[in-house]
């Protein structure tokens, strides 16, 4: 009997999860009122605030990253605000739909797919438009681009300090540098990407200015995502609004322990180094990244097919699957032109080699003019050169 090939998740989330996180997830379910749980949850929230240097409240709520998008908008944007939404791709466009459905006074700035909107471009638009809220996506999952977040936040502090800054950090948090003290008012993410946990939880950080804006807005029609419902619980986890995802929260606490153990800055550097190595490996067998170099995301890549590709997109991704790797198809302008590969969270050297090896074997399976071992040689040399 032939032994089946183990499948490795290589999509931009969910990610492979460390064994200690999975073991924690499998622990016996506690009551949400158990003192051991409420203490652990309170500790987790403190760790999350410290991780991003948030002077306000960190929220951990059962739901997806998309729920985080809605939560951010519902609590800090009023009907009187004028919103500038800068989009670098598919998920930035999703925020357009959310804002339009809420009836906001909205202006949209779009980047060409594969590049990112710059601080100068944002500053010019804010000066001309008189906006009071800015929304941007830290890492765009559909294009593999990353905004120059610190530079943009610095520009806001110096030239537009009155503007509320909301950042979608779904594909960035845990793998790209972020610091709320740069001038970010609301930052949100989710559990199953670069933080290295299982799906099911939205994470949101709101600074004191954002909390004051929520208070100034007054009553909102939402209930589940209303800050006012959750702030008392996030400040004192013995209080109750809705039953927390007990096991998942304990698993997230273990995932954050691993982040702290590695060190956030060290972790971000590792992600950037991994991304550079994977890019060089893929380029060695004829692929190219869809994103321009200065905007290159450290947590995921969009690899475009060689011009002389003789097989279709679905066939090639199926070949990768048969070789033990699951990648994601492209979206929007890049649909059918390449594949998306996630390389985030707690990947080690063995997994990086497996990622590259699966794609290289798929090339050979599909009859492409690929030198066996070309991509792996680049990866091996790069990994051997590390400390």
TORKOL-4160 file (C-alpha; in steps of 0.2 Angstrom, whole numbers, padded with zeros to 4 digits, m for minus):
387
<pt num="1" X="0000" Y="0000" Z="0000"/>
<pt num="2" X="0006" Y="0017" Z="m0005"/>
<pt num="3" X="0008" Y="0029" Z="0010"/>
<pt num="4" X="m0001" Y="0045" Z="0007"/>
<pt num="5" X="0008" Y="0062" Z="0007"/>
<pt num="6" X="0005" Y="0073" Z="0022"/>
<pt num="7" X="m0004" Y="0089" Z="0018"/>
<pt num="8" X="0004" Y="0105" Z="0024"/>
<pt num="9" X="m0007" Y="0121" Z="0025"/>
<pt num="10" X="0002" Y="0135" Z="0014"/>
<pt num="11" X="m0013" Y="0147" Z="0013"/>
<pt num="12" X="m0013" Y="0165" Z="0020"/>
<pt num="13" X="m0022" Y="0158" Z="0035"/>
<pt num="14" X="m0027" Y="0147" Z="0044"/>
<pt num="15" X="m0009" Y="0143" Z="0047"/>
<pt num="16" X="m0001" Y="0127" Z="0054"/>
<pt num="17" X="m0003" Y="0128" Z="0073"/>
<pt num="18" X="0011" Y="0123" Z="0086"/>
<pt num="19" X="0008" Y="0107" Z="0095"/>
<pt num="20" X="0007" Y="0116" Z="0112"/>
<pt num="21" X="m0007" Y="0127" Z="0106"/>
<pt num="22" X="m0016" Y="0112" Z="0100"/>
<pt num="23" X="m0014" Y="0103" Z="0117"/>
<pt num="24" X="m0020" Y="0118" Z="0126"/>
<pt num="25" X="m0035" Y="0119" Z="0115"/>
<pt num="26" X="m0039" Y="0101" Z="0119"/>
<pt num="27" X="m0039" Y="0103" Z="0138"/>
<pt num="28" X="m0055" Y="0100" Z="0147"/>
<pt num="29" X="m0068" Y="0115" Z="0145"/>
<pt num="30" X="m0069" Y="0126" Z="0160"/>
<pt num="31" X="m0083" Y="0137" Z="0165"/>
<pt num="32" X="m0081" Y="0155" Z="0160"/>
<pt num="33" X="m0084" Y="0159" Z="0178"/>
<pt num="34" X="m0070" Y="0148" Z="0184"/>
<pt num="35" X="m0058" Y="0159" Z="0193"/>
<pt num="36" X="m0043" Y="0150" Z="0185"/>
<pt num="37" X="m0051" Y="0155" Z="0168"/>
<pt num="38" X="m0055" Y="0173" Z="0172"/>
<pt num="39" X="m0038" Y="0176" Z="0179"/>
<pt num="40" X="m0030" Y="0168" Z="0163"/>
<pt num="41" X="m0041" Y="0178" Z="0152"/>
<pt num="42" X="m0037" Y="0194" Z="0161"/>
<pt num="43" X="m0018" Y="0190" Z="0160"/>
<pt num="44" X="m0020" Y="0187" Z="0141"/>
<pt num="45" X="m0029" Y="0204" Z="0138"/>
<pt num="46" X="m0014" Y="0213" Z="0148"/>
<pt num="47" X="m0002" Y="0204" Z="0137"/>
<pt num="48" X="m0011" Y="0209" Z="0121"/>
<pt num="49" X="m0011" Y="0227" Z="0127"/>
<pt num="50" X="0007" Y="0227" Z="0131"/>
<pt num="51" X="0012" Y="0218" Z="0115"/>
<pt num="52" X="0005" Y="0233" Z="0104"/>
<pt num="53" X="0008" Y="0246" Z="0118"/>
<pt num="54" X="m0011" Y="0250" Z="0119"/>
<pt num="55" X="m0016" Y="0263" Z="0132"/>
<pt num="56" X="m0034" Y="0258" Z="0130"/>
<pt num="57" X="m0043" Y="0241" Z="0129"/>
<pt num="58" X="m0039" Y="0225" Z="0120"/>
<pt num="59" X="m0054" Y="0215" Z="0115"/>
<pt num="60" X="m0055" Y="0196" Z="0111"/>
<pt num="61" X="m0072" Y="0191" Z="0105"/>
<pt num="62" X="m0078" Y="0175" Z="0096"/>
<pt num="63" X="m0079" Y="0180" Z="0077"/>
<pt num="64" X="m0069" Y="0183" Z="0062"/>
<pt num="65" X="m0058" Y="0196" Z="0055"/>
<pt num="66" X="m0072" Y="0203" Z="0045"/>
<pt num="67" X="m0082" Y="0205" Z="0061"/>
<pt num="68" X="m0067" Y="0216" Z="0067"/>
<pt num="69" X="m0069" Y="0227" Z="0052"/>
<pt num="70" X="m0087" Y="0230" Z="0057"/>
<pt num="71" X="m0083" Y="0232" Z="0075"/>
<pt num="72" X="m0070" Y="0246" Z="0072"/>
<pt num="73" X="m0082" Y="0255" Z="0060"/>
<pt num="74" X="m0097" Y="0254" Z="0071"/>
<pt num="75" X="m0089" Y="0261" Z="0087"/>
<pt num="76" X="m0078" Y="0275" Z="0081"/>
<pt num="77" X="m0086" Y="0282" Z="0065"/>
<pt num="78" X="m0102" Y="0293" Z="0066"/>
<pt num="79" X="m0113" Y="0299" Z="0052"/>
<pt num="80" X="m0105" Y="0316" Z="0053"/>
<pt num="81" X="m0088" Y="0309" Z="0049"/>
<pt num="82" X="m0080" Y="0310" Z="0032"/>
<pt num="83" X="m0070" Y="0294" Z="0029"/>
<pt num="84" X="m0055" Y="0291" Z="0018"/>
<pt num="85" X="m0053" Y="0273" Z="0014"/>
<pt num="86" X="m0037" Y="0268" Z="0006"/>
<pt num="87" X="m0038" Y="0251" Z="m0002"/>
<pt num="88" X="m0023" Y="0240" Z="m0009"/>
<pt num="89" X="m0034" Y="0225" Z="m0015"/>
<pt num="90" X="m0049" Y="0214" Z="m0012"/>
<pt num="91" X="m0050" Y="0215" Z="0007"/>
<pt num="92" X="m0048" Y="0234" Z="0006"/>
<pt num="93" X="m0063" Y="0234" Z="m0006"/>
<pt num="94" X="m0073" Y="0223" Z="0007"/>
<pt num="95" X="m0071" Y="0238" Z="0019"/>
<pt num="96" X="m0079" Y="0249" Z="0005"/>
<pt num="97" X="m0095" Y="0238" Z="0006"/>
<pt num="98" X="m0096" Y="0239" Z="0025"/>
<pt num="99" X="m0094" Y="0258" Z="0025"/>
<pt num="100" X="m0107" Y="0260" Z="0011"/>
<pt num="101" X="m0120" Y="0249" Z="0019"/>
<pt num="102" X="m0118" Y="0260" Z="0035"/>
<pt num="103" X="m0121" Y="0275" Z="0025"/>
<pt num="104" X="m0105" Y="0284" Z="0029"/>
<pt num="105" X="m0098" Y="0299" Z="0019"/>
<pt num="106" X="m0085" Y="0290" Z="0010"/>
<pt num="107" X="m0070" Y="0294" Z="m0002"/>
<pt num="108" X="m0060" Y="0279" Z="m0009"/>
<pt num="109" X="m0042" Y="0279" Z="m0014"/>
<pt num="110" X="m0036" Y="0264" Z="m0024"/>
<pt num="111" X="m0019" Y="0258" Z="m0027"/>
<pt num="112" X="m0014" Y="0248" Z="m0042"/>
<pt num="113" X="m0014" Y="0230" Z="m0038"/>
<pt num="114" X="0004" Y="0225" Z="m0033"/>
<pt num="115" X="0008" Y="0242" Z="m0025"/>
<pt num="116" X="0003" Y="0252" Z="m0010"/>
<pt num="117" X="m0003" Y="0269" Z="m0006"/>
<pt num="118" X="0011" Y="0280" Z="0001"/>
<pt num="119" X="0011" Y="0292" Z="0016"/>
<pt num="120" X="0013" Y="0307" Z="0004"/>
<pt num="121" X="m0003" Y="0301" Z="m0006"/>
<pt num="122" X="m0013" Y="0299" Z="0010"/>
<pt num="123" X="m0007" Y="0316" Z="0016"/>
<pt num="124" X="m0012" Y="0325" Z="0000"/>
<pt num="125" X="m0029" Y="0317" Z="0000"/>
<pt num="126" X="m0033" Y="0321" Z="0018"/>
<pt num="127" X="m0028" Y="0339" Z="0015"/>
<pt num="128" X="m0039" Y="0341" Z="0000"/>
<pt num="129" X="m0053" Y="0331" Z="0007"/>
<pt num="130" X="m0055" Y="0337" Z="0025"/>
<pt num="131" X="m0058" Y="0319" Z="0031"/>
<pt num="132" X="m0060" Y="0315" Z="0050"/>
<pt num="133" X="m0057" Y="0296" Z="0049"/>
<pt num="134" X="m0043" Y="0286" Z="0039"/>
<pt num="135" X="m0045" Y="0267" Z="0036"/>
<pt num="136" X="m0030" Y="0257" Z="0029"/>
<pt num="137" X="m0025" Y="0239" Z="0027"/>
<pt num="138" X="m0008" Y="0235" Z="0035"/>
<pt num="139" X="m0005" Y="0219" Z="0024"/>
<pt num="140" X="m0017" Y="0216" Z="0009"/>
<pt num="141" X="m0020" Y="0197" Z="0008"/>
<pt num="142" X="m0025" Y="0197" Z="m0010"/>
<pt num="143" X="m0009" Y="0206" Z="m0017"/>
<pt num="144" X="0005" Y="0203" Z="m0004"/>
<pt num="145" X="0007" Y="0221" Z="m0001"/>
<pt num="146" X="0011" Y="0230" Z="0015"/>
<pt num="147" X="0009" Y="0249" Z="0019"/>
<pt num="148" X="0022" Y="0259" Z="0026"/>
<pt num="149" X="0013" Y="0260" Z="0043"/>
<pt num="150" X="0025" Y="0269" Z="0054"/>
<pt num="151" X="0028" Y="0282" Z="0041"/>
<pt num="152" X="0009" Y="0285" Z="0038"/>
<pt num="153" X="0006" Y="0286" Z="0056"/>
<pt num="154" X="0020" Y="0299" Z="0058"/>
<pt num="155" X="0013" Y="0310" Z="0044"/>
<pt num="156" X="m0004" Y="0309" Z="0053"/>
<pt num="157" X="0003" Y="0315" Z="0070"/>
<pt num="158" X="0013" Y="0329" Z="0062"/>
<pt num="159" X="0000" Y="0335" Z="0049"/>
<pt num="160" X="m0017" Y="0328" Z="0053"/>
<pt num="161" X="m0017" Y="0324" Z="0072"/>
<pt num="162" X="m0036" Y="0326" Z="0072"/>
<pt num="163" X="m0039" Y="0311" Z="0061"/>
<pt num="164" X="m0045" Y="0294" Z="0068"/>
<pt num="165" X="m0034" Y="0281" Z="0061"/>
<pt num="166" X="m0041" Y="0263" Z="0059"/>
<pt num="167" X="m0030" Y="0249" Z="0053"/>
<pt num="168" X="m0034" Y="0232" Z="0047"/>
<pt num="169" X="m0020" Y="0221" Z="0054"/>
<pt num="170" X="m0028" Y="0204" Z="0050"/>
<pt num="171" X="m0014" Y="0197" Z="0039"/>
<pt num="172" X="0000" Y="0207" Z="0048"/>
<pt num="173" X="m0002" Y="0206" Z="0067"/>
<pt num="174" X="0011" Y="0194" Z="0074"/>
<pt num="175" X="0022" Y="0195" Z="0058"/>
<pt num="176" X="0024" Y="0214" Z="0054"/>
<pt num="177" X="0029" Y="0228" Z="0066"/>
<pt num="178" X="0015" Y="0238" Z="0074"/>
<pt num="179" X="0015" Y="0250" Z="0089"/>
<pt num="180" X="m0001" Y="0259" Z="0094"/>
<pt num="181" X="0010" Y="0273" Z="0100"/>
<pt num="182" X="0015" Y="0277" Z="0082"/>
<pt num="183" X="m0003" Y="0285" Z="0081"/>
<pt num="184" X="m0015" Y="0271" Z="0078"/>
<pt num="185" X="m0032" Y="0273" Z="0086"/>
<pt num="186" X="m0040" Y="0256" Z="0082"/>
<pt num="187" X="m0030" Y="0240" Z="0076"/>
<pt num="188" X="m0039" Y="0223" Z="0073"/>
<pt num="189" X="m0034" Y="0206" Z="0068"/>
<pt num="190" X="m0039" Y="0188" Z="0071"/>
<pt num="191" X="m0032" Y="0172" Z="0079"/>
<pt num="192" X="m0028" Y="0161" Z="0064"/>
<pt num="193" X="m0014" Y="0170" Z="0055"/>
<pt num="194" X="0003" Y="0177" Z="0060"/>
<pt num="195" X="m0001" Y="0175" Z="0079"/>
<pt num="196" X="m0002" Y="0156" Z="0076"/>
<pt num="197" X="m0018" Y="0151" Z="0084"/>
<pt num="198" X="m0034" Y="0142" Z="0078"/>
<pt num="199" X="m0048" Y="0151" Z="0069"/>
<pt num="200" X="m0063" Y="0159" Z="0078"/>
<pt num="201" X="m0058" Y="0175" Z="0087"/>
<pt num="202" X="m0057" Y="0193" Z="0082"/>
<pt num="203" X="m0044" Y="0204" Z="0091"/>
<pt num="204" X="m0046" Y="0222" Z="0092"/>
<pt num="205" X="m0036" Y="0236" Z="0101"/>
<pt num="206" X="m0044" Y="0253" Z="0104"/>
<pt num="207" X="m0034" Y="0267" Z="0112"/>
<pt num="208" X="m0041" Y="0280" Z="0124"/>
<pt num="209" X="m0045" Y="0292" Z="0110"/>
<pt num="210" X="m0055" Y="0279" Z="0101"/>
<pt num="211" X="m0064" Y="0275" Z="0117"/>
<pt num="212" X="m0068" Y="0293" Z="0120"/>
<pt num="213" X="m0075" Y="0294" Z="0102"/>
<pt num="214" X="m0086" Y="0279" Z="0105"/>
<pt num="215" X="m0093" Y="0288" Z="0121"/>
<pt num="216" X="m0096" Y="0304" Z="0111"/>
<pt num="217" X="m0106" Y="0295" Z="0097"/>
<pt num="218" X="m0119" Y="0289" Z="0110"/>
<pt num="219" X="m0131" Y="0275" Z="0106"/>
<pt num="220" X="m0127" Y="0264" Z="0091"/>
<pt num="221" X="m0139" Y="0251" Z="0083"/>
<pt num="222" X="m0127" Y="0236" Z="0085"/>
<pt num="223" X="m0127" Y="0225" Z="0100"/>
<pt num="224" X="m0114" Y="0211" Z="0099"/>
<pt num="225" X="m0100" Y="0222" Z="0092"/>
<pt num="226" X="m0104" Y="0237" Z="0103"/>
<pt num="227" X="m0089" Y="0243" Z="0113"/>
<pt num="228" X="m0100" Y="0247" Z="0128"/>
<pt num="229" X="m0106" Y="0229" Z="0129"/>
<pt num="230" X="m0088" Y="0222" Z="0130"/>
<pt num="231" X="m0077" Y="0235" Z="0138"/>
<pt num="232" X="m0083" Y="0231" Z="0156"/>
<pt num="233" X="m0079" Y="0212" Z="0152"/>
<pt num="234" X="m0062" Y="0216" Z="0145"/>
<pt num="235" X="m0058" Y="0227" Z="0160"/>
<pt num="236" X="m0064" Y="0214" Z="0172"/>
<pt num="237" X="m0066" Y="0196" Z="0165"/>
<pt num="238" X="m0077" Y="0191" Z="0180"/>
<pt num="239" X="m0091" Y="0201" Z="0172"/>
<pt num="240" X="m0103" Y="0194" Z="0159"/>
<pt num="241" X="m0110" Y="0199" Z="0142"/>
<pt num="242" X="m0108" Y="0184" Z="0131"/>
<pt num="243" X="m0100" Y="0167" Z="0134"/>
<pt num="244" X="m0082" Y="0169" Z="0129"/>
<pt num="245" X="m0073" Y="0155" Z="0118"/>
<pt num="246" X="m0065" Y="0147" Z="0133"/>
<pt num="247" X="m0054" Y="0134" Z="0125"/>
<pt num="248" X="m0049" Y="0145" Z="0111"/>
<pt num="249" X="m0045" Y="0159" Z="0123"/>
<pt num="250" X="m0033" Y="0147" Z="0132"/>
<pt num="251" X="m0026" Y="0142" Z="0116"/>
<pt num="252" X="m0023" Y="0160" Z="0111"/>
<pt num="253" X="m0014" Y="0163" Z="0128"/>
<pt num="254" X="m0002" Y="0149" Z="0123"/>
<pt num="255" X="0001" Y="0156" Z="0106"/>
<pt num="256" X="0004" Y="0173" Z="0113"/>
<pt num="257" X="0016" Y="0165" Z="0126"/>
<pt num="258" X="0026" Y="0159" Z="0111"/>
<pt num="259" X="0026" Y="0176" Z="0103"/>
<pt num="260" X="0033" Y="0183" Z="0119"/>
<pt num="261" X="0046" Y="0170" Z="0121"/>
<pt num="262" X="0052" Y="0174" Z="0103"/>
<pt num="263" X="0051" Y="0192" Z="0105"/>
<pt num="264" X="0040" Y="0203" Z="0094"/>
<pt num="265" X="0054" Y="0212" Z="0085"/>
<pt num="266" X="0064" Y="0196" Z="0083"/>
<pt num="267" X="0048" Y="0187" Z="0076"/>
<pt num="268" X="0045" Y="0201" Z="0063"/>
<pt num="269" X="0063" Y="0200" Z="0057"/>
<pt num="270" X="0061" Y="0181" Z="0055"/>
<pt num="271" X="0045" Y="0184" Z="0045"/>
<pt num="272" X="0054" Y="0196" Z="0034"/>
<pt num="273" X="0069" Y="0185" Z="0032"/>
<pt num="274" X="0058" Y="0170" Z="0028"/>
<pt num="275" X="0049" Y="0180" Z="0015"/>
<pt num="276" X="0065" Y="0185" Z="0006"/>
<pt num="277" X="0071" Y="0167" Z="0006"/>
<pt num="278" X="0054" Y="0160" Z="m0001"/>
<pt num="279" X="0054" Y="0174" Z="m0014"/>
<pt num="280" X="0072" Y="0170" Z="m0020"/>
<pt num="281" X="0068" Y="0151" Z="m0020"/>
<pt num="282" X="0052" Y="0154" Z="m0031"/>
<pt num="283" X="0061" Y="0166" Z="m0043"/>
<pt num="284" X="0074" Y="0152" Z="m0046"/>
<pt num="285" X="0061" Y="0142" Z="m0054"/>
<pt num="286" X="0053" Y="0155" Z="m0064"/>
<pt num="287" X="0040" Y="0163" Z="m0053"/>
<pt num="288" X="0039" Y="0181" Z="m0048"/>
<pt num="289" X="0030" Y="0191" Z="m0035"/>
<pt num="290" X="0016" Y="0202" Z="m0039"/>
<pt num="291" X="0021" Y="0215" Z="m0027"/>
<pt num="292" X="0034" Y="0229" Z="m0029"/>
<pt num="293" X="0049" Y="0227" Z="m0018"/>
<pt num="294" X="0047" Y="0241" Z="m0006"/>
<pt num="295" X="0029" Y="0236" Z="m0002"/>
<pt num="296" X="0033" Y="0217" Z="0000"/>
<pt num="297" X="0023" Y="0209" Z="0014"/>
<pt num="298" X="0033" Y="0198" Z="0026"/>
<pt num="299" X="0018" Y="0186" Z="0030"/>
<pt num="300" X="0012" Y="0180" Z="0013"/>
<pt num="301" X="0016" Y="0181" Z="m0006"/>
<pt num="302" X="0007" Y="0181" Z="m0022"/>
<pt num="303" X="0017" Y="0172" Z="m0035"/>
<pt num="304" X="0013" Y="0175" Z="m0053"/>
<pt num="305" X="0015" Y="0161" Z="m0066"/>
<pt num="306" X="0029" Y="0161" Z="m0079"/>
<pt num="307" X="0024" Y="0167" Z="m0096"/>
<pt num="308" X="0028" Y="0150" Z="m0104"/>
<pt num="309" X="0017" Y="0141" Z="m0092"/>
<pt num="310" X="0008" Y="0127" Z="m0101"/>
<pt num="311" X="m0004" Y="0121" Z="m0088"/>
<pt num="312" X="m0019" Y="0130" Z="m0081"/>
<pt num="313" X="m0020" Y="0138" Z="m0063"/>
<pt num="314" X="m0032" Y="0125" Z="m0056"/>
<pt num="315" X="m0021" Y="0111" Z="m0063"/>
<pt num="316" X="m0005" Y="0118" Z="m0056"/>
<pt num="317" X="m0013" Y="0121" Z="m0038"/>
<pt num="318" X="m0020" Y="0103" Z="m0039"/>
<pt num="319" X="m0002" Y="0097" Z="m0043"/>
<pt num="320" X="0004" Y="0106" Z="m0027"/>
<pt num="321" X="m0009" Y="0098" Z="m0017"/>
<pt num="322" X="m0004" Y="0081" Z="m0023"/>
<pt num="323" X="0013" Y="0085" Z="m0018"/>
<pt num="324" X="0008" Y="0089" Z="m0001"/>
<pt num="325" X="0005" Y="0108" Z="0000"/>
<pt num="326" X="m0011" Y="0118" Z="m0001"/>
<pt num="327" X="m0010" Y="0135" Z="m0008"/>
<pt num="328" X="m0024" Y="0148" Z="m0012"/>
<pt num="329" X="m0030" Y="0154" Z="m0028"/>
<pt num="330" X="m0028" Y="0172" Z="m0032"/>
<pt num="331" X="m0042" Y="0185" Z="m0031"/>
<pt num="332" X="m0047" Y="0200" Z="m0041"/>
<pt num="333" X="m0035" Y="0207" Z="m0055"/>
<pt num="334" X="m0023" Y="0192" Z="m0051"/>
<pt num="335" X="m0036" Y="0178" Z="m0052"/>
<pt num="336" X="m0030" Y="0164" Z="m0063"/>
<pt num="337" X="m0013" Y="0172" Z="m0065"/>
<pt num="338" X="m0004" Y="0164" Z="m0050"/>
<pt num="339" X="m0006" Y="0158" Z="m0032"/>
<pt num="340" X="m0005" Y="0165" Z="m0014"/>
<pt num="341" X="0006" Y="0157" Z="m0002"/>
<pt num="342" X="0006" Y="0161" Z="0017"/>
<pt num="343" X="0022" Y="0160" Z="0026"/>
<pt num="344" X="0018" Y="0166" Z="0044"/>
<pt num="345" X="0017" Y="0161" Z="0062"/>
<pt num="346" X="0028" Y="0148" Z="0069"/>
<pt num="347" X="0036" Y="0140" Z="0053"/>
<pt num="348" X="0053" Y="0132" Z="0056"/>
<pt num="349" X="0067" Y="0127" Z="0044"/>
<pt num="350" X="0059" Y="0110" Z="0040"/>
<pt num="351" X="0042" Y="0118" Z="0035"/>
<pt num="352" X="0050" Y="0131" Z="0024"/>
<pt num="353" X="0059" Y="0117" Z="0015"/>
<pt num="354" X="0043" Y="0107" Z="0013"/>
<pt num="355" X="0034" Y="0123" Z="0006"/>
<pt num="356" X="0047" Y="0126" Z="m0007"/>
<pt num="357" X="0049" Y="0107" Z="m0011"/>
<pt num="358" X="0030" Y="0105" Z="m0014"/>
<pt num="359" X="0030" Y="0119" Z="m0027"/>
<pt num="360" X="0046" Y="0113" Z="m0035"/>
<pt num="361" X="0039" Y="0095" Z="m0037"/>
<pt num="362" X="0023" Y="0102" Z="m0044"/>
<pt num="363" X="0033" Y="0110" Z="m0057"/>
<pt num="364" X="0041" Y="0094" Z="m0062"/>
<pt num="365" X="0024" Y="0085" Z="m0061"/>
<pt num="366" X="0017" Y="0098" Z="m0073"/>
<pt num="367" X="0031" Y="0096" Z="m0086"/>
<pt num="368" X="0038" Y="0113" Z="m0083"/>
<pt num="369" X="0056" Y="0117" Z="m0088"/>
<pt num="370" X="0062" Y="0117" Z="m0070"/>
<pt num="371" X="0079" Y="0111" Z="m0064"/>
<pt num="372" X="0076" Y="0099" Z="m0050"/>
<pt num="373" X="0083" Y="0106" Z="m0034"/>
<pt num="374" X="0085" Y="0124" Z="m0040"/>
<pt num="375" X="0073" Y="0131" Z="m0028"/>
<pt num="376" X="0078" Y="0120" Z="m0013"/>
<pt num="377" X="0096" Y="0124" Z="m0016"/>
<pt num="378" X="0092" Y="0143" Z="m0013"/>
<pt num="379" X="0082" Y="0139" Z="0002"/>
<pt num="380" X="0095" Y="0127" Z="0009"/>
<pt num="381" X="0109" Y="0140" Z="0007"/>
<pt num="382" X="0099" Y="0154" Z="0015"/>
<pt num="383" X="0094" Y="0143" Z="0030"/>
<pt num="384" X="0112" Y="0137" Z="0032"/>
<pt num="385" X="0119" Y="0155" Z="0032"/>
<pt num="386" X="0108" Y="0159" Z="0047"/>
<pt num="387" X="0114" Y="0159" Z="0065"/>
